[in-house]
Amino acid sequence: MTGLIMILTLMLFSLFLVLGVVSHLQKKRGKWIYFTLTFLSLCAFVIMLYFLNWDLSKPGKNNPAPPITETPDNGSKDQDKENPPTENPTDEEPKDEEPRGEDPKDEDPQDEGPTDPIPDEPAKITIPENGTLDYKVVTGDTLWSIAQRADLTVAKIKQWNHLPSDTIFVGQILKLYGKNVEPPPLSEDTPKEENPPKAAPSVIIANGSPQQKEIALTFDAGSDAIGIAILDVLKKHNVKATFFLTGSWADKFPAYAKRMAAEGHDIGNHTYSHPDAATTNTNLFIEDIIKAEEAIKRATGVSPQPYFRFPFGSYNAAALKAVGGAGYPYSIQWTIDTIDWQQPSVDVIISRIQSGASNGDIILMHIGGINTPEAVDRVIPILKSLGYNLVTLTELLDL
């Protein structure tokens, strides 16, 4: 009924407005009556809107909402999805279940607030009752969390693995024993160590013996492979060198990495993502080294140990301890830096090598150097003519 009155008021408003305009054009005296009625009709319409709370833009009692046939859009990423199948409908609330290893990509978290997703709980560690388990520490692990998942105590894990503190690092192997197995007791003849031996810090090496007329050519591979022709140059001159690979480079160019190892070159670790060791968290730095080692092993089939090279040549005492603990006793620096990553000319690279060459030198170059292959092709005969033997780090350091 209210709607009908509203419509009638609008019609009267329109009628009086038209009559008023016509009267004005015909210059009749009654035009002010029509304009007055027009004004009164408009006021009546406005009053009804105000007091009756009539909203033509929102669904309500007088404007029922259309039936909803689609799930509300949550963003452009879901616009192209088809409607979910209607098979096996259920009105039950979702049950809390253990994750089954599938990626819940199709779940629609439309009712959740802008909070971070709750991570899956780590899987329970199952140890054979009559056996043992070698557990590899992963990111996020603590002794307490491992003990909880394995139904053990922190004290037992520390005792079994001779841990002086609660500190563990990513990649560390912990020996866990079943409830029917105990580690063999130490014999009285075996000296008990109050503090288990720790890996010594990695040692910085920048050159070989000054008494030996040998030079080691080393190449860092960190970003691209624009200068990979260096492999052809070394093969042409029958020279073996040492390559320090980042794990990301090995993952990106596994065929080149495999060729380096297959042709007899030494392979070293240059971290995975090339971080600055002096400003990176120690645990994250160790994790990056181990990740690089795994990538290099996958690509080459050989271990990059014992040679490590710090990105940017940047390190501190904590970084040296971290590298040593990760299994790399030698951190290789250099005697001559060609700075070939700045893409100098061939003659400049040759001049930097030739003018600084001396016994035991370690020369730094890069696979990303555009002019490096040609410079090395020309400088190798020069160095040989000066009596230098071009060797790998293993030969230079007599390891």
Buried (B, 14 or more C-beta within 10 A) or exposed (E): EEEEEBEEBBEBBEBBBEBBBEBEEEEBEEBEBBBEBBBBBBEBBEEBEEEEEBEEEEEEEEEEEEEEEEEEEEEEEEEEEEEEEEEEEEEEEEEEEEEEEEEEEEEEEEEEEEEEEEEEEEEEBEBEEEEBBEBEBEEEBEBEBBBBBBEBEBEBBBEBBEBEEEEBBBBBEBEBBBEEEEEEEEEEEEEEEEEEEEBEBBEBBEBBEEEBEBBBBBBBBBBBBBBBBBBEBBEEEEBBBBBBBBBBBBBBBBEBBBBBBEEEBBBBBBBBBBBBBBEBEBBBBBBBBBBBBBBBBBBBEBEBBBBBBBBEBEBEEBBBBBBBBBBBBBBBBBBBBBBBBEBBEBEBBBBBBBEEBEBBBBBBBBBBBBBBBBBBBBBBEEBBEEEBBBBBBBBBBEE
